[in-house]
Amino acid sequence: MFGADLIGAAGVALLLGAFAANLLGMVEKESLAYPSANFVGASLATYASWLIAYMPFVILEGVWACVSLVAVLRSVGRPRHAP
C-alpha cells in the first residue's frame, strides 16, 4: 500500500498547492496552470483511491478530474491577453 500512499500524497499535494496558490493570488483560476494542476492532482488521487478500492473517493476525485479536464480544454481554446 506504500505505492498508493505515495501516489495519493502527490495528487493531494498538487490539489492543495493549486488551491493555496489561487487563494494567495499566485495563480489565476482562468490560467492553464490552475486547472492543469487540478486535473493531474485529481487523476493521481483517483488512481490511488482505486488501488485501495475506496470507491467514494474514486467517484469524488474522478469527477474532480473530469471537471478539471473540461476547464483545461476551455483554457487551451481561450485567446490570451497581452500583459
C-alpha positions as CSV (number, residue, x, y, z in Angstrom):
1,M,0.0,0.0,0.0
2,F,3.0,2.3,0.2
3,G,2.7,3.0,-3.6
4,A,-0.9,4.1,-3.3
5,D,0.0,6.4,-0.4
6,L,2.8,8.0,-2.4
7,I,0.6,8.5,-5.5
8,G,-2.2,9.8,-3.4
9,A,0.1,12.2,-1.5
10,A,1.5,13.6,-4.7
11,G,-2.1,14.1,-6.0
12,V,-3.3,15.8,-2.9
13,A,-0.1,18.0,-2.8
14,L,-0.9,19.2,-6.3
15,L,-4.6,19.9,-5.4
16,L,-3.7,21.8,-2.2
17,G,-0.9,23.6,-3.8
18,A,-3.1,24.9,-6.6
19,F,-5.8,25.8,-4.2
20,A,-3.4,27.7,-1.9
21,A,-1.7,29.4,-4.9
22,N,-5.1,30.6,-6.2
23,L,-6.1,32.0,-2.8
24,L,-2.8,33.7,-2.3
25,G,-3.1,35.4,-5.7
26,M,-0.1,33.5,-7.2
27,V,-2.1,31.8,-9.9
28,E,-5.4,32.8,-11.6
29,K,-8.2,30.3,-11.9
30,E,-8.5,31.2,-15.6
31,S,-4.9,30.3,-16.2
32,L,-3.9,27.0,-17.8
33,A,-1.8,26.1,-14.7
34,Y,-4.7,26.0,-12.2
35,P,-7.0,23.5,-13.9
36,S,-4.0,21.5,-15.1
37,A,-2.7,21.1,-11.6
38,N,-6.3,20.2,-10.5
39,F,-6.6,17.6,-13.3
40,V,-3.3,15.9,-12.6
41,G,-3.7,16.0,-8.9
42,A,-7.3,14.6,-9.0
43,S,-6.2,12.0,-11.5
44,L,-3.4,10.8,-9.2
45,A,-5.8,10.8,-6.2
46,T,-8.4,8.9,-8.2
47,Y,-5.8,6.2,-9.1
48,A,-4.6,6.0,-5.6
49,S,-8.1,5.6,-4.3
50,W,-8.7,2.9,-7.0
51,L,-5.6,1.0,-5.8
52,I,-7.0,0.8,-2.2
53,A,-10.6,0.1,-3.5
54,Y,-12.1,3.1,-1.8
55,M,-15.0,3.9,-4.2
56,P,-16.3,7.1,-2.6
57,F,-13.0,8.8,-3.3
58,V,-12.7,7.2,-6.7
59,I,-16.0,8.9,-7.6
60,L,-15.2,12.2,-5.9
61,E,-11.7,12.5,-7.4
62,G,-12.8,11.1,-10.7
63,V,-15.5,13.7,-11.1
64,W,-13.0,16.4,-10.0
65,A,-10.6,15.2,-12.7
66,C,-13.3,15.3,-15.4
67,V,-14.4,18.8,-14.5
68,S,-10.8,20.0,-14.4
69,L,-10.2,18.4,-17.8
70,V,-13.1,20.4,-19.2
71,A,-11.5,23.6,-17.7
72,V,-8.1,22.7,-19.2
73,L,-9.7,22.3,-22.6
74,R,-11.6,25.6,-22.3
75,S,-8.4,27.3,-21.2
76,V,-6.4,26.0,-24.2
77,G,-9.1,27.3,-26.5
78,R,-9.3,30.7,-24.9
79,P,-7.4,33.6,-26.5
80,R,-4.5,35.0,-24.5
81,H,-4.4,38.7,-23.5
82,A,-1.1,40.5,-23.7
83,P,0.3,41.6,-20.3
